[in-house]
Amino acid sequence: MIEIKDLHAEVNGNQILRGLNLTIGAGEVHAIMGPNGSGKSTLTKIIGGHPDYHVTRGEILYDINLKKRNIIDMDPEERAREGIFIAFQYPVEIPGVNASEFLRASFNEICHHQGAEEMDPLDFDDFLREKMKVLEMDDKYIHRSLNVDFSGGEKKRNEVLQMIILNPRFSVLDETDSGLDVDSMRVVANGVNRLRSKHNAMLVITHYQRLLNYIVPDFVHILEGGRIIKSGEKDLALAVEDKGYDWLKK
Amino acid sequence: MKNHPSQKDHLTNREYKYGFYTDIEMDTIPRGLNESIVSLISEKKNEPGWMTDWRLKSFRYWQKLKEPHWANFHYDPIDYQNLIYYTAPKRKKDQPMGCADQVDLEIMETFDKLGIPLSDQSRLSGIAVDAVFDSVSVKTTHQEELARVGIIFCSMSEAVRNHPELIKKYLGSIVPYRDNFYAALNSAVFSDGSFCYIPKGVKSPLELSTYFRINAAETGQFERTLIVADDDSYVSYLEGCTAPMRDENQLHAAVVELVTHDRAQIKYSTVQNWYAGDQDGKGGIYNFVTKRGKCLGQGSKISWTQVEVGSAITWKYPSCILQGDNSIGEFYSVALTNHKMKADTGTKMIHVGKNTRSRIISKGISTDQSSNSYRGLVKVLPSADNARNFSQCDSMLVGNECSANTFPYIETENTTATTEHEATTSRINAEQLFYLRSRGLDIEAAIALIIDGFCKEVFNELPMEFAVEAVRLLETRLENSVG
């Protein structure tokens, strides 16, 4: 699905990623853990195509129409339309922009690009409400401004709602667990898990292995100093929780 | 990732699409301003003596005044002797001036191009239009239909001739010629405009509107609008304006007066899209406008909604005098400045009667090297028991070279009054754009969404078709400004 090769990247002149390699196949869920400053957020921004973050070396190959394509020159909106989704760690507030209208615009934009039929407001409303039930979201959400006055948990739930609606092929969940209490985490993880299939893949970025009890990954990678220093299975996350990161550093 | 060009480069600046010029034969008076020019304008319009006298009184008073320069921008003093104060399309010989029945083909075509068809076959449905071309009203549509319910809707010239009793009673009653420099100037030389009277108990079946078109070079446009809503009546009034693109600045100094009697309501909406000059600040309209409404009757209401996207300079404070008990004044404004535009705009709410209420919602968007100021006064007089005001002034900055200012003045002379003021300043930031783009929206759609959201409270107040137009105008103006 996605193959990241020898990825070097910088922001504001600071080299953050230094030769990151990662291959994620269809149907797989990978987790990345790592200490602060290891490059987790930079990786998210690079995959999403943030204009301030620059790839200085390496490539990101992503399957588009059965062909591998290097996406590093694609605009963020093109990536989104090709089925890449970022669930942000800090979703931004956009006053006056209705959350559900925005999501419908986004949904239709992606449908349009992929040659699927766009949905009219009434059908979309039904579709949205059904998905909101999965995430146990309040009906009032539909009338609220995008992320404005949302609690930390509501913002994260809103990210996952968007993910479920847009049904991406490849999703990055950037610290989706931060700001969630245990009950919310269970609900959100349940929503994410319903999306898992042999056709799509996910990259879960987290500080804590707690989330991985709910979204169980196939592989766990440790990011440190801008590259992956250790890969393993679920038990690697448990080991990190137990012992910290220092024992992994050479 | 490729070296991203700034988002600015993505976007091509669409031209000001109303910037064309209509080449027709004009009847123009000599340059300059003196008593004989004032008399000549009055004569051109076949005005009665009382009107000429009023103009001359205004002119003499204006001569004693100094051009005001207290607004938050600089402009070079205007040479009033170098302007032309009256330019009208030449009529065919057999038609007297001011006869508005047969509009020349070229002018019809001009308004067609502006999206304001005037012919009886293609005129807009649901909206009556008074079309003002340079110094004169060239056509007023739907007059018979409105007359059937007793509404008078005509050009100011016609009103002076046909309804002198109403004009004498109301003209200058809200904005006296002594009010300010530009009001005095306007009172002396105003050439046309719209008059509208809604009789008791009548709810206007149509929206009424005036479309102002400046065409001739070096001519100032000075028009007056007067709307009187009698007891229990209602009217929604729209105003639109455009001008050709020129390197020279042109002066537009209008006066608008509104009066509401008991329980009457006037909803006044403007989309101001005068030519704003080029990106170096060359050319554009100087817009010095005095707009004021008086809620004379109890329980009456005046609501101003404005979308200001044009003019090199905007100096404009649509205001309400809340005289009748329980009357309501509202001001909803979106002002967008780009390039080197300068806007100093806001409102005054003067609470006189008991239980009067006012609401101010102002949204300023500044980009490029423009400057955008909100200036507002909420004044509660001793008589205004339980007066209430709420003001919200939000500014959005796009880029780093523009400026936004808020000058709210609150003067309360009655302890039972409550006033609230909120203000925010924000930016369209790269993170917001990235967020929206990462959901599949392109930059244009993302900006449109953010701006639409920012202005929503104001757009909600506009009549539907105006709201659509306003959103489109903002998008066009902003396209190359977000970097």
Interface residues (C-beta under 8 A of the other chain):
Chain A: A9 I46 G48 G49 H50 P51 D52 Y53 H54 V55 I72 D73 D75 P76 E77 R79 A80 R81 F85 I86 F88 P91 V92 I94 P95 G96 V97 N98 F102 L103 A105 S106 E109 I110 H113 S145 L146 Q162 L166
Chain B: M1 K2 N3 H4 Q7 S426 N429 A430 E431 Q432 F434 Y435 L436 R437 S438 R439 G440 L441 D442 I443 A445 L449 I450 D452 G453 F454 C455 K456 E457
